[in-house]
Amino acid sequence: MTAPRQILERTTYLATRRCSERRLFLRPSKAVNDAVRYVLAVAAERYGVAIHAFCVLSNHIHLVVTDIHGNLPAFEQYVGSLVARAVNSFHGHWEHFWAPGSYSAVKLLEPGDALSKIAYVLANPVAAGLVRRGSEWPGVWSAPEQIGAGPVLVDRPDGFFRKEGGKMPATAMLQLVCPLGVESVEAFRRGLVAALTALEDEAARKVATDGRSFLGRRGVMAQKPGARPASSEPHRQLNPRIAGRDKWKRIEAIGRLREFSRAYRTAWLAFARGLRNTLFPPGTYRMRVTYGVACAPGG
């Protein structure tokens, strides 16, 4: 039995998904950028997901979000499906868009952990040796000052999306907010800028030490969407489900996850024996959505 993923309301995640064979299907362009922003805005409104930050590099996407209502799997499926279909239509590509098994959702335990991961996400273009500052990235990238600055109206782009009819709205609101538990938006933004600058400076030093140079905006835009990066990527990397700087809170969270897995397996075995009134543990998602099983409250 595949290890179940616990989906609880009001939980913050770093979510990542990579393109098939690391190909540059998401290479920045007006069509790709407009489609991704629009899909994110529509999905966030539809599933009640709070977006904190995002960065879309040419072959992968990072999101930091809070799942307010326990809808993360549906939100991610919606985003992944629509982005793949829209971008494939732009490139005339009909094969697999996302790499199988590349989806990752890491639970972030505290606001400070969210700040660290947001800084990591926004520093990605620099760490990859593409541009000197994240703000120079020509693709979809959320600036720290956008957090808490209010909603931005995103129009439905032409091309893939139908102008008339269909279920897609003509406009959607894209809003970046602070993670839950943050007392001061201004202080959070200041801390994020400081953390981001430190990561960018460190990445720039590493590029220089390695004798490399940044590809630059023009170099990025000159790449072909079907190409792959020249650098290799290590295989079989760890895929954690929890991230936190506080050791004891991390240990506690891992313990709760193990207890959920044990309770889920017990309930699943009872359900498989025909006991349809079996109570599943809090955070059970697939069995609840697919079979309508009852779940214990709390979590």
C-alpha positions as CSV (number, residue, x, y, z in Angstrom):
1,M,0.0,0.0,0.0
2,T,1.4,3.4,-1.0
3,A,2.2,5.6,2.1
4,P,-0.8,7.9,2.6
5,R,-0.3,11.7,2.7
6,Q,-2.1,13.5,5.5
7,I,-3.9,16.6,4.3
8,L,-4.9,19.0,7.1
9,E,-6.5,22.4,6.9
10,R,-4.4,25.5,7.5
11,T,-1.1,23.8,6.7
12,T,1.7,25.5,4.8
13,Y,3.7,23.7,2.1
14,L,6.6,24.1,-0.3
15,A,5.2,22.4,-3.4
16,T,7.5,21.5,-6.4
17,R,6.9,19.8,-9.7
18,R,9.5,19.1,-12.5
19,C,9.1,18.8,-16.3
20,S,9.6,15.5,-18.0
21,E,13.3,14.7,-18.7
22,R,14.2,18.1,-17.2
23,R,13.2,19.7,-20.5
24,L,12.7,23.5,-20.7
25,F,9.0,23.4,-21.5
26,L,8.4,26.3,-19.1
27,R,11.0,28.5,-20.6
28,P,9.8,32.1,-20.1
29,S,7.7,33.7,-22.9
30,K,4.7,36.0,-22.8
31,A,2.3,33.1,-23.6
32,V,3.8,30.8,-20.9
33,N,4.0,33.5,-18.2
34,D,0.5,34.8,-18.8
35,A,-1.0,31.3,-18.7
36,V,0.8,30.3,-15.5
37,R,-0.2,33.4,-13.7
38,Y,-3.8,33.1,-14.8
39,V,-4.0,29.4,-13.8
40,L,-2.5,30.1,-10.4
41,A,-5.0,32.9,-9.8
42,V,-8.0,30.8,-10.9
43,A,-6.9,27.8,-8.9
44,A,-6.2,29.8,-5.7
45,E,-9.7,31.3,-5.8
46,R,-11.4,28.0,-6.7
47,Y,-9.8,25.9,-4.0
48,G,-9.2,28.5,-1.3
49,V,-5.5,28.2,-1.3
50,A,-3.4,31.1,0.0
51,I,-0.3,31.8,-2.1
52,H,2.8,33.2,-0.5
53,A,5.4,33.0,-3.2
54,F,6.1,31.3,-6.5
55,C,9.0,30.9,-9.0
56,V,8.7,29.1,-12.3
57,L,12.0,28.2,-13.8
58,S,12.3,26.7,-17.3
59,N,11.9,23.1,-16.2
60,H,10.2,23.2,-12.8
61,I,7.8,25.2,-10.6
62,H,8.0,26.1,-6.9
63,L,5.0,27.3,-4.9
64,V,4.8,28.2,-1.2
65,V,1.1,28.0,-0.2
66,T,-1.2,27.5,2.8
67,D,-3.9,25.0,2.2
68,I,-6.8,26.7,4.1
69,H,-9.5,24.1,3.5
70,G,-7.6,20.9,3.0
71,N,-7.7,21.0,-0.8
72,L,-4.1,20.9,-1.8
73,P,-4.2,17.7,-3.9
74,A,-7.1,19.1,-6.0
75,F,-5.4,22.5,-6.3
76,E,-2.1,20.9,-7.4
77,Q,-3.9,18.6,-9.9
78,Y,-5.8,21.5,-11.4
79,V,-2.7,23.7,-11.7
80,G,-0.6,20.9,-13.1
81,S,-3.2,19.7,-15.6
82,L,-4.1,23.2,-17.0
83,V,-0.5,24.4,-17.1
84,A,0.6,21.3,-19.0
85,R,-2.3,21.5,-21.5
86,A,-1.9,25.2,-22.1
87,V,1.9,25.1,-22.5
88,N,1.8,22.0,-24.6
89,S,-0.6,23.7,-27.0
90,F,1.8,26.6,-27.4
91,H,4.7,24.3,-28.3
92,G,2.7,21.8,-30.3
93,H,3.8,19.1,-27.9
94,W,1.5,16.2,-26.9
95,E,3.7,13.9,-24.9
96,H,4.2,13.8,-21.1
97,F,4.8,17.3,-19.6
98,W,5.6,16.6,-16.0
99,A,8.1,14.0,-14.9
100,P,6.4,11.0,-13.2
101,G,6.9,11.0,-9.4
102,S,8.4,14.5,-9.4
103,Y,5.7,16.2,-7.4
104,S,6.7,17.1,-3.8
105,A,4.8,18.8,-1.0
106,V,6.9,19.6,2.1
107,K,5.0,20.7,5.2
108,L,6.5,23.8,6.8
109,L,6.0,23.9,10.5
110,E,6.4,27.6,11.5
111,P,6.3,31.0,9.9
112,G,10.1,31.2,10.1
113,D,10.3,28.0,8.1
114,A,8.0,29.4,5.5
115,L,10.2,32.5,5.3
116,S,13.3,30.4,4.7
117,K,11.7,28.4,2.0
118,I,10.2,31.4,0.3
119,A,13.8,32.9,0.2
120,Y,15.0,29.6,-1.2
121,V,12.4,29.6,-3.9
122,L,13.0,33.2,-5.0
123,A,16.7,32.7,-5.1
124,N,16.4,29.7,-7.4
125,P,17.2,31.6,-10.7
126,V,20.4,32.8,-9.1
127,A,21.4,29.4,-7.6
128,A,20.9,27.9,-11.0
129,G,23.3,30.3,-12.5
130,L,20.7,32.0,-14.7
131,V,20.5,35.6,-13.5
132,R,22.4,37.7,-10.9
133,R,19.2,38.6,-9.0
134,G,15.9,36.8,-8.8
135,S,14.2,40.0,-9.8
136,E,16.0,39.8,-13.2
137,W,14.3,36.5,-14.0
138,P,12.1,36.9,-17.1
139,G,9.7,34.2,-16.1
140,V,7.0,34.0,-13.4
141,W,8.6,35.2,-10.1
142,S,6.9,36.8,-7.1
143,A,8.7,39.8,-5.6
144,P,8.8,40.1,-1.7
145,E,7.0,43.5,-1.9
146,Q,4.0,41.8,-3.5
147,I,3.2,40.0,-0.2
148,G,0.4,41.8,1.5
149,A,0.2,44.4,-1.2
150,G,-3.3,43.5,-2.2
151,P,-4.8,41.5,-5.1
152,V,-3.8,42.0,-8.8
153,L,-6.3,41.5,-11.6
154,V,-5.2,38.8,-14.1
155,D,-6.9,38.6,-17.4
156,R,-7.6,35.3,-19.2
157,P,-4.9,35.1,-21.9
158,D,-5.7,34.5,-25.5
159,G,-4.6,31.3,-27.3
160,F,-5.4,28.2,-25.4
161,F,-8.3,29.6,-23.3
162,R,-11.6,30.2,-25.1
163,K,-12.7,33.8,-25.3
164,E,-16.4,32.9,-25.0
165,G,-18.1,30.1,-23.3
166,G,-16.4,27.5,-21.2
167,K,-15.9,27.5,-17.5
168,M,-12.8,29.8,-17.3
169,P,-13.5,33.3,-15.9
170,A,-12.5,36.4,-18.0
171,T,-10.5,37.6,-15.0
172,A,-9.1,36.3,-11.7
173,M,-7.5,37.9,-8.7
174,L,-3.9,36.9,-7.8
175,Q,-3.0,37.8,-4.3
176,L,0.1,37.1,-2.2
177,V,-0.3,36.9,1.5
178,C,1.8,36.3,4.6
179,P,1.8,32.8,6.1
180,L,-0.5,32.2,9.1
181,G,0.9,33.3,12.4
182,V,2.8,36.3,11.0
183,E,2.2,39.3,13.2
184,S,3.7,42.1,11.0
185,V,3.6,42.1,7.2
186,E,6.3,44.7,7.1
187,A,8.7,42.8,9.4
188,F,8.1,39.6,7.4
189,R,8.9,41.3,4.1
190,R,12.1,42.9,5.6
191,G,13.2,39.5,6.9
192,L,12.5,37.9,3.6
193,V,14.5,40.5,1.6
194,A,17.4,40.1,4.0
195,A,17.3,36.3,3.7
196,L,16.9,36.4,-0.1
197,T,19.8,38.8,-0.5
198,A,22.0,36.6,1.5
199,L,21.1,33.5,-0.6
200,E,21.6,35.4,-3.8
201,D,25.0,36.8,-2.7
202,E,26.1,33.3,-1.6
203,A,25.0,31.8,-5.0
204,A,26.8,34.5,-6.9
205,R,30.0,33.8,-5.0
206,K,29.7,30.1,-5.8
207,V,29.2,30.9,-9.5
208,A,32.4,33.0,-9.4
209,T,34.4,30.4,-7.4
210,D,33.4,27.7,-9.9
211,G,34.7,29.8,-12.8
212,R,31.2,30.1,-14.3
213,S,29.2,33.1,-15.5
214,F,25.5,33.8,-15.4
215,L,23.5,32.8,-18.5
216,G,21.6,36.1,-18.4
217,R,18.1,37.1,-19.6
218,R,19.1,36.9,-23.3
219,G,20.7,33.5,-22.9
220,V,17.6,32.2,-21.1
221,M,15.2,33.5,-23.8
222,A,17.5,32.0,-26.5
223,Q,17.0,28.4,-25.1
224,K,14.6,26.1,-26.9
225,P,11.7,24.7,-24.9
226,G,12.5,21.1,-25.9
227,A,16.1,21.3,-24.8
228,R,17.6,20.1,-21.5
229,P,20.1,21.8,-19.2
230,A,23.7,20.9,-19.9
231,S,24.3,20.2,-16.2
232,S,23.3,16.8,-14.7
233,E,21.1,16.3,-11.7
234,P,21.7,13.7,-9.0
235,H,19.1,10.9,-9.0
236,R,17.2,9.4,-6.1
237,Q,17.3,12.5,-3.9
238,L,15.5,12.5,-0.6
239,N,11.9,13.5,-0.7
240,P,11.0,14.9,2.7
241,R,7.5,15.6,3.8
242,I,8.3,17.9,6.7
243,A,10.7,20.9,7.1
244,G,11.5,22.8,10.3
245,R,14.4,24.5,11.9
246,D,13.4,23.6,15.4
247,K,14.7,20.0,16.0
248,W,12.1,19.1,18.7
249,K,9.1,20.4,16.7
250,R,10.4,18.5,13.7
251,I,10.7,15.3,15.7
252,E,7.2,15.9,17.1
253,A,5.7,16.4,13.6
254,I,7.4,13.3,12.4
255,G,5.9,11.3,15.3
256,R,2.4,12.6,14.5
257,L,2.9,11.6,10.8
258,R,3.9,8.1,11.8
259,E,0.9,7.8,14.1
260,F,-1.3,9.0,11.3
261,S,0.2,6.3,9.0
262,R,-0.4,3.6,11.6
263,A,-4.0,4.7,12.2
264,Y,-4.7,5.0,8.5
265,R,-3.4,1.5,7.8
266,T,-5.5,0.0,10.6
267,A,-8.6,1.8,9.2
268,W,-7.8,0.9,5.6
269,L,-7.5,-2.8,6.5
270,A,-10.9,-2.7,8.3
271,F,-12.5,-0.9,5.4
272,A,-11.0,-3.5,3.0
273,R,-12.7,-6.3,5.0
274,G,-16.0,-4.6,4.4
275,L,-16.4,-2.5,7.5
276,R,-17.8,0.6,5.7
277,N,-18.4,2.6,8.8
278,T,-14.7,2.6,9.7
279,L,-13.5,5.9,11.1
280,F,-10.3,7.1,9.4
281,P,-7.8,9.5,11.1
282,P,-7.9,13.3,10.6
283,G,-6.3,14.4,7.4
284,T,-7.3,11.3,5.3
285,Y,-7.8,12.7,1.8
286,R,-8.1,10.1,-1.0
287,M,-10.4,7.7,0.8
288,R,-12.6,10.6,1.9
289,V,-12.9,12.1,-1.6
290,T,-13.1,8.8,-3.5
291,Y,-15.2,6.7,-1.1
292,G,-16.8,9.2,1.3
293,V,-15.3,7.6,4.4
294,A,-15.8,9.3,7.7
295,C,-12.8,10.9,9.3
296,A,-12.2,11.8,13.0
297,P,-12.3,15.5,13.8
298,G,-9.3,17.6,14.8
299,G,-5.8,17.0,13.7
